Amino acid sequence: MIFDFSSVLQQWPLLLKGTLITLAMTLVSTVLGLILGIACGWARAHGSAWLRHLTGCYIELVRNTPYIVQLFLSTSACRRWACIYPPSPPAFCR
């Protein structure tokens, strides 16, 4: 069986652009997650009673929600508000 990757290799600029966008989004989400995690950890350990309860509710809500539901909600919010990148058609529609 012979695979022909010529059509894939013709689109390498788009693949490179997608890779760079993925790396940028990974970096941003890692930094924001680290900041949020440190802030919630500090609030749970040293905050006032209402702040401990608030962060506890947030943590339990995130931990007890299936990841697929979180992905659905976040992608729906990003599409609705177009907060990161403008919407684009799926690759198979081009």
Biotite code that builds the C-alpha atoms (Angstrom):
import biotite.structure as struc

atoms = struc.array([
    struc.Atom([0.000, 0.000, 0.000], chain_id="A", res_id=1, res_name="MET", atom_name="CA", element="C"),
    struc.Atom([1.431, 3.358, -1.056], chain_id="A", res_id=2, res_name="ILE", atom_name="CA", element="C"),
    struc.Atom([0.385, 6.566, 0.643], chain_id="A", res_id=3, res_name="PHE", atom_name="CA", element="C"),
    struc.Atom([0.467, 9.807, -1.293], chain_id="A", res_id=4, res_name="ASP", atom_name="CA", element="C"),
    struc.Atom([1.190, 12.758, 1.003], chain_id="A", res_id=5, res_name="PHE", atom_name="CA", element="C"),
    struc.Atom([1.634, 15.305, -1.779], chain_id="A", res_id=6, res_name="SER", atom_name="CA", element="C"),
    struc.Atom([-1.712, 17.013, -1.074], chain_id="A", res_id=7, res_name="SER", atom_name="CA", element="C"),
    struc.Atom([-0.822, 17.237, 2.621], chain_id="A", res_id=8, res_name="VAL", atom_name="CA", element="C"),
    struc.Atom([2.620, 18.641, 1.902], chain_id="A", res_id=9, res_name="LEU", atom_name="CA", element="C"),
    struc.Atom([1.120, 21.296, -0.368], chain_id="A", res_id=10, res_name="GLN", atom_name="CA", element="C"),
    struc.Atom([-0.713, 22.676, 2.662], chain_id="A", res_id=11, res_name="GLN", atom_name="CA", element="C"),
    struc.Atom([2.310, 22.862, 4.982], chain_id="A", res_id=12, res_name="TRP", atom_name="CA", element="C"),
    struc.Atom([1.925, 26.630, 5.604], chain_id="A", res_id=13, res_name="PRO", atom_name="CA", element="C"),
    struc.Atom([-1.539, 25.986, 7.040], chain_id="A", res_id=14, res_name="LEU", atom_name="CA", element="C"),
    struc.Atom([-0.201, 23.103, 9.124], chain_id="A", res_id=15, res_name="LEU", atom_name="CA", element="C"),
    struc.Atom([2.570, 25.344, 10.451], chain_id="A", res_id=16, res_name="LEU", atom_name="CA", element="C"),
    struc.Atom([0.085, 28.109, 11.255], chain_id="A", res_id=17, res_name="LYS", atom_name="CA", element="C"),
    struc.Atom([-2.142, 25.630, 13.105], chain_id="A", res_id=18, res_name="GLY", atom_name="CA", element="C"),
    struc.Atom([0.834, 24.305, 15.055], chain_id="A", res_id=19, res_name="THR", atom_name="CA", element="C"),
    struc.Atom([1.859, 27.819, 16.104], chain_id="A", res_id=20, res_name="LEU", atom_name="CA", element="C"),
    struc.Atom([-1.700, 28.664, 17.175], chain_id="A", res_id=21, res_name="ILE", atom_name="CA", element="C"),
    struc.Atom([-1.853, 25.441, 19.199], chain_id="A", res_id=22, res_name="THR", atom_name="CA", element="C"),
    struc.Atom([1.452, 26.200, 20.919], chain_id="A", res_id=23, res_name="LEU", atom_name="CA", element="C"),
    struc.Atom([0.367, 29.773, 21.699], chain_id="A", res_id=24, res_name="ALA", atom_name="CA", element="C"),
    struc.Atom([-2.945, 28.619, 23.161], chain_id="A", res_id=25, res_name="MET", atom_name="CA", element="C"),
    struc.Atom([-1.154, 25.959, 25.200], chain_id="A", res_id=26, res_name="THR", atom_name="CA", element="C"),
    struc.Atom([1.264, 28.505, 26.632], chain_id="A", res_id=27, res_name="LEU", atom_name="CA", element="C"),
    struc.Atom([-1.478, 30.992, 27.511], chain_id="A", res_id=28, res_name="VAL", atom_name="CA", element="C"),
    struc.Atom([-3.722, 28.364, 29.112], chain_id="A", res_id=29, res_name="SER", atom_name="CA", element="C"),
    struc.Atom([-0.816, 26.906, 31.099], chain_id="A", res_id=30, res_name="THR", atom_name="CA", element="C"),
    struc.Atom([0.149, 30.298, 32.521], chain_id="A", res_id=31, res_name="VAL", atom_name="CA", element="C"),
    struc.Atom([-3.458, 31.250, 33.314], chain_id="A", res_id=32, res_name="LEU", atom_name="CA", element="C"),
    struc.Atom([-4.117, 27.851, 34.890], chain_id="A", res_id=33, res_name="GLY", atom_name="CA", element="C"),
    struc.Atom([-1.006, 28.149, 37.041], chain_id="A", res_id=34, res_name="LEU", atom_name="CA", element="C"),
    struc.Atom([-1.994, 31.624, 38.231], chain_id="A", res_id=35, res_name="ILE", atom_name="CA", element="C"),
    struc.Atom([-5.565, 30.516, 38.963], chain_id="A", res_id=36, res_name="LEU", atom_name="CA", element="C"),
    struc.Atom([-4.356, 27.378, 40.746], chain_id="A", res_id=37, res_name="GLY", atom_name="CA", element="C"),
    struc.Atom([-1.950, 29.299, 42.967], chain_id="A", res_id=38, res_name="ILE", atom_name="CA", element="C"),
    struc.Atom([-4.628, 31.894, 43.778], chain_id="A", res_id=39, res_name="ALA", atom_name="CA", element="C"),
    struc.Atom([-7.210, 29.222, 44.657], chain_id="A", res_id=40, res_name="CYS", atom_name="CA", element="C"),
    struc.Atom([-4.688, 27.281, 46.730], chain_id="A", res_id=41, res_name="GLY", atom_name="CA", element="C"),
    struc.Atom([-3.724, 30.396, 48.654], chain_id="A", res_id=42, res_name="TRP", atom_name="CA", element="C"),
    struc.Atom([-7.386, 31.312, 49.180], chain_id="A", res_id=43, res_name="ALA", atom_name="CA", element="C"),
    struc.Atom([-8.207, 27.811, 50.455], chain_id="A", res_id=44, res_name="ARG", atom_name="CA", element="C"),
    struc.Atom([-5.266, 27.843, 52.876], chain_id="A", res_id=45, res_name="ALA", atom_name="CA", element="C"),
    struc.Atom([-5.146, 31.450, 54.074], chain_id="A", res_id=46, res_name="HIS", atom_name="CA", element="C"),
    struc.Atom([-8.338, 33.197, 52.990], chain_id="A", res_id=47, res_name="GLY", atom_name="CA", element="C"),
    struc.Atom([-11.355, 34.203, 54.982], chain_id="A", res_id=48, res_name="SER", atom_name="CA", element="C"),
    struc.Atom([-14.242, 31.801, 55.511], chain_id="A", res_id=49, res_name="ALA", atom_name="CA", element="C"),
    struc.Atom([-16.361, 33.087, 52.616], chain_id="A", res_id=50, res_name="TRP", atom_name="CA", element="C"),
    struc.Atom([-13.338, 33.009, 50.270], chain_id="A", res_id=51, res_name="LEU", atom_name="CA", element="C"),
    struc.Atom([-12.544, 29.419, 51.285], chain_id="A", res_id=52, res_name="ARG", atom_name="CA", element="C"),
    struc.Atom([-16.121, 28.391, 50.570], chain_id="A", res_id=53, res_name="HIS", atom_name="CA", element="C"),
    struc.Atom([-16.190, 30.233, 47.254], chain_id="A", res_id=54, res_name="LEU", atom_name="CA", element="C"),
    struc.Atom([-12.965, 28.644, 46.012], chain_id="A", res_id=55, res_name="THR", atom_name="CA", element="C"),
    struc.Atom([-14.069, 25.286, 47.390], chain_id="A", res_id=56, res_name="GLY", atom_name="CA", element="C"),
    struc.Atom([-17.276, 25.478, 45.358], chain_id="A", res_id=57, res_name="CYS", atom_name="CA", element="C"),
    struc.Atom([-15.324, 26.440, 42.225], chain_id="A", res_id=58, res_name="TYR", atom_name="CA", element="C"),
    struc.Atom([-12.823, 23.609, 42.675], chain_id="A", res_id=59, res_name="ILE", atom_name="CA", element="C"),
    struc.Atom([-15.495, 20.991, 43.321], chain_id="A", res_id=60, res_name="GLU", atom_name="CA", element="C"),
    struc.Atom([-17.548, 22.218, 40.360], chain_id="A", res_id=61, res_name="LEU", atom_name="CA", element="C"),
    struc.Atom([-14.571, 21.911, 38.017], chain_id="A", res_id=62, res_name="VAL", atom_name="CA", element="C"),
    struc.Atom([-13.402, 18.582, 39.458], chain_id="A", res_id=63, res_name="ARG", atom_name="CA", element="C"),
    struc.Atom([-16.859, 16.993, 39.313], chain_id="A", res_id=64, res_name="ASN", atom_name="CA", element="C"),
    struc.Atom([-17.768, 18.109, 35.796], chain_id="A", res_id=65, res_name="THR", atom_name="CA", element="C"),
    struc.Atom([-16.796, 15.721, 32.996], chain_id="A", res_id=66, res_name="PRO", atom_name="CA", element="C"),
    struc.Atom([-14.009, 17.064, 30.812], chain_id="A", res_id=67, res_name="TYR", atom_name="CA", element="C"),
    struc.Atom([-16.074, 16.691, 27.638], chain_id="A", res_id=68, res_name="ILE", atom_name="CA", element="C"),
    struc.Atom([-18.728, 18.993, 29.132], chain_id="A", res_id=69, res_name="VAL", atom_name="CA", element="C"),
    struc.Atom([-16.049, 21.564, 30.022], chain_id="A", res_id=70, res_name="GLN", atom_name="CA", element="C"),
    struc.Atom([-14.708, 21.404, 26.453], chain_id="A", res_id=71, res_name="LEU", atom_name="CA", element="C"),
    struc.Atom([-18.190, 21.852, 25.021], chain_id="A", res_id=72, res_name="PHE", atom_name="CA", element="C"),
    struc.Atom([-18.935, 24.851, 27.242], chain_id="A", res_id=73, res_name="LEU", atom_name="CA", element="C"),
    struc.Atom([-15.584, 26.540, 26.599], chain_id="A", res_id=74, res_name="SER", atom_name="CA", element="C"),
    struc.Atom([-15.711, 26.085, 22.817], chain_id="A", res_id=75, res_name="THR", atom_name="CA", element="C"),
    struc.Atom([-19.314, 27.273, 22.736], chain_id="A", res_id=76, res_name="SER", atom_name="CA", element="C"),
    struc.Atom([-18.365, 30.377, 24.715], chain_id="A", res_id=77, res_name="ALA", atom_name="CA", element="C"),
    struc.Atom([-15.370, 31.092, 22.488], chain_id="A", res_id=78, res_name="CYS", atom_name="CA", element="C"),
    struc.Atom([-17.455, 30.676, 19.351], chain_id="A", res_id=79, res_name="ARG", atom_name="CA", element="C"),
    struc.Atom([-20.232, 32.823, 20.702], chain_id="A", res_id=80, res_name="ARG", atom_name="CA", element="C"),
    struc.Atom([-18.000, 35.655, 21.842], chain_id="A", res_id=81, res_name="TRP", atom_name="CA", element="C"),
    struc.Atom([-15.225, 35.060, 19.235], chain_id="A", res_id=82, res_name="ALA", atom_name="CA", element="C"),
    struc.Atom([-12.834, 35.777, 22.070], chain_id="A", res_id=83, res_name="CYS", atom_name="CA", element="C"),
    struc.Atom([-9.584, 34.286, 20.748], chain_id="A", res_id=84, res_name="ILE", atom_name="CA", element="C"),
    struc.Atom([-9.717, 33.824, 16.992], chain_id="A", res_id=85, res_name="TYR", atom_name="CA", element="C"),
    struc.Atom([-12.341, 34.647, 14.407], chain_id="A", res_id=86, res_name="PRO", atom_name="CA", element="C"),
    struc.Atom([-14.481, 31.652, 13.502], chain_id="A", res_id=87, res_name="PRO", atom_name="CA", element="C"),
    struc.Atom([-13.340, 29.657, 10.492], chain_id="A", res_id=88, res_name="SER", atom_name="CA", element="C"),
    struc.Atom([-15.058, 26.931, 8.500], chain_id="A", res_id=89, res_name="PRO", atom_name="CA", element="C"),
    struc.Atom([-14.047, 23.333, 9.103], chain_id="A", res_id=90, res_name="PRO", atom_name="CA", element="C"),
    struc.Atom([-11.195, 22.005, 7.001], chain_id="A", res_id=91, res_name="ALA", atom_name="CA", element="C"),
    struc.Atom([-13.395, 19.622, 5.030], chain_id="A", res_id=92, res_name="PHE", atom_name="CA", element="C"),
    struc.Atom([-15.518, 22.556, 3.763], chain_id="A", res_id=93, res_name="CYS", atom_name="CA", element="C"),
    struc.Atom([-12.647, 24.237, 1.928], chain_id="A", res_id=94, res_name="ARG", atom_name="CA", element="C"),
])
